[in-house]
Amino acid sequence: MGYVLINIFILFLIVFFAGSFMYLITIKNTKLKSILTYIVMVVIAFITSKYIPNDYKGWTKTLATAYLIVALVSVFKKDTNIN
């Protein structure tokens, strides 16, 4: 149970830091900003995997890969309405 909670905590921290960073950027909510948010999440997840114990490195690398896939999908998605 503790392992799952730590993984969820890592997930929320990555999303929180990326969201906070993108909040500070002064561009409008566009497709570019959403793609940049996912790219920032990828970078944070890879950096996190360098500095945490071995038990959680696989999880953060999986998160980084998932965020990268979502970023690539959002690049090629034509019908994006972001408010």
N, CA, C and O atoms as a GROMACS GRO file, in nm:
protein
  332
    1MET      N    1   0.083  -0.119   0.000
    1MET     CA    2   0.000   0.000   0.000
    1MET      C    3   0.087   0.125   0.000
    1MET      O    4   0.056   0.222  -0.069
    2GLY      N    5   0.195   0.124   0.076
    2GLY     CA    6   0.284   0.239   0.082
    2GLY      C    7   0.353   0.267  -0.050
    2GLY      O    8   0.375   0.383  -0.086
    3TYR      N    9   0.387   0.161  -0.123
    3TYR     CA   10   0.452   0.175  -0.253
    3TYR      C   11   0.360   0.247  -0.351
    3TYR      O   12   0.405   0.333  -0.426
    4VAL      N   13   0.232   0.211  -0.350
    4VAL     CA   14   0.134   0.274  -0.439
    4VAL      C   15   0.115   0.420  -0.402
    4VAL      O   16   0.107   0.506  -0.490
    5LEU      N   17   0.108   0.450  -0.275
    5LEU     CA   18   0.090   0.588  -0.231
    5LEU      C   19   0.209   0.676  -0.268
    5LEU      O   20   0.191   0.791  -0.307
    6ILE      N   21   0.328   0.623  -0.258
    6ILE     CA   22   0.446   0.699  -0.297
    6ILE      C   23   0.446   0.724  -0.448
    6ILE      O   24   0.482   0.832  -0.492
    7ASN      N   25   0.406   0.624  -0.526
    7ASN     CA   26   0.396   0.643  -0.672
    7ASN      C   27   0.294   0.750  -0.708
    7ASN      O   28   0.319   0.832  -0.796
    8ILE      N   29   0.179   0.749  -0.641
    8ILE     CA   30   0.078   0.851  -0.666
    8ILE      C   31   0.129   0.988  -0.623
    8ILE      O   32   0.102   1.088  -0.690
    9PHE      N   33   0.201   0.994  -0.514
    9PHE     CA   34   0.259   1.120  -0.467
    9PHE      C   35   0.359   1.174  -0.569
    9PHE      O   36   0.360   1.295  -0.596
   10ILE      N   37   0.442   1.089  -0.625
   10ILE     CA   38   0.537   1.130  -0.729
   10ILE      C   39   0.462   1.184  -0.850
   10ILE      O   40   0.500   1.287  -0.906
   11LEU      N   41   0.357   1.116  -0.891
   11LEU     CA   42   0.276   1.160  -1.004
   11LEU      C   43   0.218   1.299  -0.980
   11LEU      O   44   0.228   1.387  -1.066
   12PHE      N   45   0.159   1.320  -0.863
   12PHE     CA   46   0.101   1.450  -0.832
   12PHE      C   47   0.206   1.560  -0.822
   12PHE      O   48   0.180   1.673  -0.863
   13LEU      N   49   0.323   1.529  -0.769
   13LEU     CA   50   0.429   1.630  -0.762
   13LEU      C   51   0.476   1.673  -0.901
   13LEU      O   52   0.499   1.791  -0.924
   14ILE      N   53   0.489   1.578  -0.991
   14ILE     CA   54   0.531   1.612  -1.127
   14ILE      C   55   0.427   1.700  -1.194
   14ILE      O   56   0.461   1.801  -1.256
   15VAL      N   57   0.300   1.664  -1.181
   15VAL     CA   58   0.194   1.744  -1.241
   15VAL      C   59   0.188   1.882  -1.175
   15VAL      O   60   0.166   1.982  -1.244
   16PHE      N   61   0.205   1.889  -1.044
   16PHE     CA   62   0.200   2.016  -0.973
   16PHE      C   63   0.313   2.109  -1.017
   16PHE      O   64   0.288   2.227  -1.045
   17PHE      N   65   0.435   2.058  -1.023
   17PHE     CA   66   0.548   2.142  -1.063
   17PHE      C   67   0.536   2.188  -1.208
   17PHE      O   68   0.566   2.304  -1.239
   18ALA      N   69   0.493   2.100  -1.296
   18ALA     CA   70   0.476   2.140  -1.436
   18ALA      C   71   0.363   2.241  -1.450
   18ALA      O   72   0.376   2.338  -1.524
   19GLY      N   73   0.253   2.219  -1.380
   19GLY     CA   74   0.142   2.314  -1.384
   19GLY      C   75   0.179   2.449  -1.327
   19GLY      O   76   0.139   2.553  -1.380
   20SER      N   77   0.256   2.449  -1.219
   20SER     CA   78   0.300   2.576  -1.160
   20SER      C   79   0.394   2.650  -1.253
   20SER      O   80   0.384   2.772  -1.266
   21PHE      N   81   0.483   2.578  -1.317
   21PHE     CA   82   0.576   2.641  -1.411
   21PHE      C   83   0.501   2.700  -1.530
   21PHE      O   84   0.531   2.812  -1.573
   22MET      N   85   0.406   2.626  -1.582
   22MET     CA   86   0.332   2.675  -1.699
   22MET      C   87   0.236   2.787  -1.662
   22MET      O   88   0.201   2.868  -1.748
   23TYR      N   89   0.194   2.795  -1.538
   23TYR     CA   90   0.110   2.906  -1.492
   23TYR      C   91   0.188   3.037  -1.497
   23TYR      O   92   0.131   3.144  -1.523
   24LEU      N   93   0.318   3.028  -1.472
   24LEU     CA   94   0.401   3.148  -1.472
   24LEU      C   95   0.433   3.200  -1.612
   24LEU      O   96   0.468   3.317  -1.629
   25ILE      N   97   0.420   3.115  -1.712
   25ILE     CA   98   0.445   3.157  -1.849
   25ILE      C   99   0.325   3.239  -1.896
   25ILE      O  100   0.210   3.202  -1.872
   26THR      N  101   0.353   3.348  -1.961
   26THR     CA  102   0.247   3.444  -1.991
   26THR      C  103   0.185   3.430  -2.129
   26THR      O  104   0.128   3.526  -2.180
   27ILE      N  105   0.194   3.312  -2.192
   27ILE     CA  106   0.127   3.294  -2.320
   27ILE      C  107  -0.015   3.244  -2.295
   27ILE      O  108  -0.044   3.184  -2.191
   28LYS      N  109  -0.102   3.268  -2.390
   28LYS     CA  110  -0.242   3.226  -2.377
   28LYS      C  111  -0.252   3.074  -2.380
   28LYS      O  112  -0.159   3.005  -2.420
   29ASN      N  113  -0.368   3.025  -2.336
   29ASN     CA  114  -0.393   2.880  -2.340
   29ASN      C  115  -0.412   2.837  -2.484
   29ASN      O  116  -0.520   2.850  -2.540
   30THR      N  117  -0.307   2.786  -2.541
   30THR     CA  118  -0.311   2.742  -2.679
   30THR      C  119  -0.263   2.598  -2.685
   30THR      O  120  -0.227   2.537  -2.584
   31LYS      N  121  -0.264   2.545  -2.805
   31LYS     CA  122  -0.213   2.410  -2.826
   31LYS      C  123  -0.065   2.403  -2.791
   31LYS      O  124  -0.019   2.304  -2.734
   32LEU      N  125   0.009   2.508  -2.823
   32LEU     CA  126   0.152   2.512  -2.792
   32LEU      C  127   0.176   2.503  -2.642
   32LEU      O  128   0.266   2.432  -2.598
   33LYS      N  129   0.097   2.574  -2.564
   33LYS     CA  130   0.116   2.572  -2.420
   33LYS      C  131   0.085   2.434  -2.362
   33LYS      O  132   0.154   2.389  -2.270
   34SER      N  133  -0.017   2.367  -2.414
   34SER     CA  134  -0.048   2.234  -2.362
   34SER      C  135   0.062   2.134  -2.399
   34SER      O  136   0.096   2.047  -2.319
   35ILE      N  137   0.118   2.148  -2.518
   35ILE     CA  138   0.229   2.060  -2.558
   35ILE      C  139   0.351   2.088  -2.472
   35ILE      O  140   0.420   1.995  -2.429
   36LEU      N  141   0.378   2.216  -2.447
   36LEU     CA  142   0.492   2.251  -2.360
   36LEU      C  143   0.474   2.197  -2.219
   36LEU      O  144   0.571   2.157  -2.155
   37THR      N  145   0.351   2.196  -2.171
   37THR     CA  146   0.325   2.141  -2.037
   37THR      C  147   0.364   1.994  -2.031
   37THR      O  148   0.427   1.951  -1.935
   38TYR      N  149   0.326   1.918  -2.133
   38TYR     CA  150   0.362   1.776  -2.135
   38TYR      C  151   0.513   1.757  -2.148
   38TYR      O  152   0.569   1.667  -2.086
   39ILE      N  153   0.578   1.841  -2.228
   39ILE     CA  154   0.724   1.831  -2.242
   39ILE      C  155   0.792   1.862  -2.109
   39ILE      O  156   0.890   1.797  -2.073
   40VAL      N  157   0.741   1.961  -2.036
   40VAL     CA  158   0.798   1.993  -1.904
   40VAL      C  159   0.778   1.875  -1.810
   40VAL      O  160   0.866   1.845  -1.729
   41MET      N  161   0.663   1.808  -1.818
   41MET     CA  162   0.640   1.690  -1.734
   41MET      C  163   0.738   1.578  -1.767
   41MET      O  164   0.785   1.509  -1.677
   42VAL      N  165   0.769   1.561  -1.895
   42VAL     CA  166   0.867   1.460  -1.937
   42VAL      C  167   1.002   1.491  -1.876
   42VAL      O  168   1.069   1.403  -1.821
   43VAL      N  169   1.043   1.616  -1.885
   43VAL     CA  170   1.175   1.656  -1.832
   43VAL      C  171   1.180   1.638  -1.681
   43VAL      O  172   1.278   1.586  -1.627
   44ILE      N  173   1.075   1.680  -1.612
   44ILE     CA  174   1.072   1.665  -1.466
   44ILE      C  175   1.076   1.518  -1.426
   44ILE      O  176   1.145   1.482  -1.331
   45ALA      N  177   1.004   1.434  -1.498
   45ALA     CA  178   1.003   1.291  -1.465
   45ALA      C  179   1.140   1.228  -1.487
   45ALA      O  180   1.185   1.148  -1.405
   46PHE      N  181   1.208   1.265  -1.596
   46PHE     CA  182   1.343   1.211  -1.618
   46PHE      C  183   1.442   1.262  -1.514
   46PHE      O  184   1.527   1.186  -1.468
   47ILE      N  185   1.433   1.388  -1.478
   47ILE     CA  186   1.522   1.442  -1.374
   47ILE      C  187   1.494   1.374  -1.241
   47ILE      O  188   1.587   1.343  -1.166
   48THR      N  189   1.366   1.353  -1.210
   48THR     CA  190   1.330   1.286  -1.085
   48THR      C  191   1.386   1.145  -1.080
   48THR      O  192   1.428   1.098  -0.974
   49SER      N  193   1.388   1.076  -1.194
   49SER     CA  194   1.439   0.939  -1.195
   49SER      C  195   1.588   0.932  -1.165
   49SER      O  196   1.637   0.826  -1.127
   50LYS      N  197   1.659   1.041  -1.181
   50LYS     CA  198   1.803   1.042  -1.150
   50LYS      C  199   1.830   1.050  -1.000
   50LYS      O  200   1.935   1.005  -0.954
   51TYR      N  201   1.736   1.107  -0.924
   51TYR     CA  202   1.764   1.140  -0.785
   51TYR      C  203   1.681   1.065  -0.682
   51TYR      O  204   1.689   1.095  -0.563
   52ILE      N  205   1.601   0.968  -0.724
   52ILE     CA  206   1.521   0.893  -0.628
   52ILE      C  207   1.575   0.750  -0.617
   52ILE      O  208   1.654   0.707  -0.700
   53PRO      N  209   1.530   0.676  -0.514
   53PRO     CA  210   1.579   0.539  -0.497
   53PRO      C  211   1.541   0.449  -0.615
   53PRO      O  212   1.450   0.480  -0.692
   54ASN      N  213   1.612   0.340  -0.629
   54ASN     CA  214   1.595   0.247  -0.740
   54ASN      C  215   1.454   0.188  -0.750
   54ASN      O  216   1.411   0.151  -0.858
   55ASP      N  217   1.383   0.179  -0.638
   55ASP     CA  218   1.250   0.120  -0.639
   55ASP      C  219   1.152   0.198  -0.725
   55ASP      O  220   1.056   0.141  -0.778
   56TYR      N  221   1.174   0.328  -0.740
   56TYR     CA  222   1.078   0.414  -0.808
   56TYR      C  223   1.127   0.466  -0.942
   56TYR      O  224   1.055   0.540  -1.010
   57LYS      N  225   1.247   0.430  -0.982
   57LYS     CA  226   1.301   0.478  -1.110
   57LYS      C  227   1.220   0.428  -1.228
   57LYS      O  228   1.198   0.503  -1.323
   58GLY      N  229   1.178   0.306  -1.224
   58GLY     CA  230   1.097   0.251  -1.333
   58GLY      C  231   0.965   0.325  -1.347
   58GLY      O  232   0.918   0.348  -1.459
   59TRP      N  233   0.906   0.360  -1.235
   59TRP     CA  234   0.779   0.433  -1.238
   59TRP      C  235   0.795   0.571  -1.301
   59TRP      O  236   0.713   0.610  -1.384
   60THR      N  237   0.899   0.643  -1.265
   60THR     CA  238   0.916   0.777  -1.322
   60THR      C  239   0.954   0.770  -1.470
   60THR      O  240   0.915   0.858  -1.548
   61LYS      N  241   1.028   0.669  -1.510
   61LYS     CA  242   1.058   0.654  -1.653
   61LYS      C  243   0.933   0.617  -1.731
   61LYS      O  244   0.916   0.661  -1.845
   62THR      N  245   0.846   0.538  -1.671
   62THR     CA  246   0.719   0.506  -1.735
   62THR      C  247   0.632   0.631  -1.747
   62THR      O  248   0.567   0.652  -1.849
   63LEU      N  249   0.631   0.713  -1.643
   63LEU     CA  250   0.557   0.839  -1.649
   63LEU      C  251   0.611   0.929  -1.759
   63LEU      O  252   0.534   0.988  -1.834
   64ALA      N  253   0.741   0.940  -1.768
   64ALA     CA  254   0.802   1.024  -1.871
   64ALA      C  255   0.765   0.976  -2.010
   64ALA      O  256   0.736   1.056  -2.099
   65THR      N  257   0.767   0.846  -2.030
   65THR     CA  258   0.729   0.791  -2.160
   65THR      C  259   0.582   0.817  -2.190
   65THR      O  260   0.546   0.850  -2.303
   66ALA      N  261   0.498   0.802  -2.090
   66ALA     CA  262   0.355   0.827  -2.110
   66ALA      C  263   0.328   0.974  -2.143
   66ALA      O  264   0.249   1.004  -2.232
   67TYR      N  265   0.394   1.064  -2.072
   67TYR     CA  266   0.378   1.207  -2.101
   67TYR      C  267   0.428   1.240  -2.241
   67TYR      O  268   0.369   1.323  -2.310
   68LEU      N  269   0.535   1.177  -2.283
   68LEU     CA  270   0.588   1.201  -2.418
   68LEU      C  271   0.489   1.152  -2.524
   68LEU      O  272   0.470   1.219  -2.626
   69ILE      N  273   0.427   1.039  -2.500
   69ILE     CA  274   0.327   0.988  -2.594
   69ILE      C  275   0.207   1.082  -2.600
   69ILE      O  276   0.155   1.110  -2.708
   70VAL      N  277   0.162   1.131  -2.485
   70VAL     CA  278   0.049   1.225  -2.483
   70VAL      C  279   0.085   1.355  -2.555
   70VAL      O  280   0.002   1.412  -2.625
   71ALA      N  281   0.208   1.401  -2.537
   71ALA     CA  282   0.252   1.522  -2.608
   71ALA      C  283   0.252   1.499  -2.758
   71ALA      O  284   0.208   1.586  -2.834
   72LEU      N  285   0.300   1.386  -2.803
   72LEU     CA  286   0.300   1.356  -2.946
   72LEU      C  287   0.159   1.344  -3.002
   72LEU      O  288   0.132   1.388  -3.114
   73VAL      N  289   0.070   1.284  -2.926
   73VAL     CA  290  -0.068   1.273  -2.971
   73VAL      C  291  -0.132   1.412  -2.980
   73VAL      O  292  -0.205   1.441  -3.075
   74SER      N  293  -0.104   1.498  -2.883
   74SER     CA  294  -0.162   1.631  -2.886
   74SER      C  295  -0.104   1.717  -2.998
   74SER      O  296  -0.169   1.812  -3.043
   75VAL      N  297   0.017   1.686  -3.044
   75VAL     CA  298   0.074   1.759  -3.158
   75VAL      C  299  -0.006   1.729  -3.283
   75VAL      O  300  -0.035   1.820  -3.361
   76PHE      N  301  -0.043   1.605  -3.304
   76PHE     CA  302  -0.110   1.565  -3.427
   76PHE      C  303  -0.262   1.572  -3.419
   76PHE      O  304  -0.330   1.549  -3.519
   77LYS      N  305  -0.315   1.603  -3.302
   77LYS     CA  306  -0.459   1.617  -3.289
   77LYS      C  307  -0.502   1.751  -3.349
   77LYS      O  308  -0.448   1.855  -3.313
   78LYS      N  309  -0.597   1.748  -3.441
   78LYS     CA  310  -0.638   1.868  -3.511
   78LYS      C  311  -0.747   1.945  -3.438
   78LYS      O  312  -0.757   2.067  -3.453
   79ASP      N  313  -0.827   1.878  -3.362
   79ASP     CA  314  -0.947   1.938  -3.307
   79ASP      C  315  -0.929   1.969  -3.159
   79ASP      O  316  -0.993   1.905  -3.075
   80THR      N  317  -0.844   2.064  -3.124
   80THR     CA  318  -0.815   2.095  -2.985
   80THR      C  319  -0.881   2.226  -2.946
   80THR      O  320  -0.853   2.331  -3.003
   81ASN      N  321  -0.969   2.218  -2.849
   81ASN     CA  322  -1.031   2.338  -2.793
   81ASN      C  323  -0.988   2.350  -2.648
   81ASN      O  324  -1.034   2.274  -2.562
   82ILE      N  325  -0.902   2.444  -2.620
   82ILE     CA  326  -0.852   2.465  -2.485
   82ILE      C  327  -0.905   2.598  -2.436
   82ILE      O  328  -0.890   2.700  -2.503
   83ASN      N  329  -0.965   2.597  -2.321
   83ASN     CA  330  -1.019   2.723  -2.266
   83ASN      C  331  -0.929   2.778  -2.161
   83ASN      O  332  -0.958   2.883  -2.104
   0.00000   0.00000   0.00000
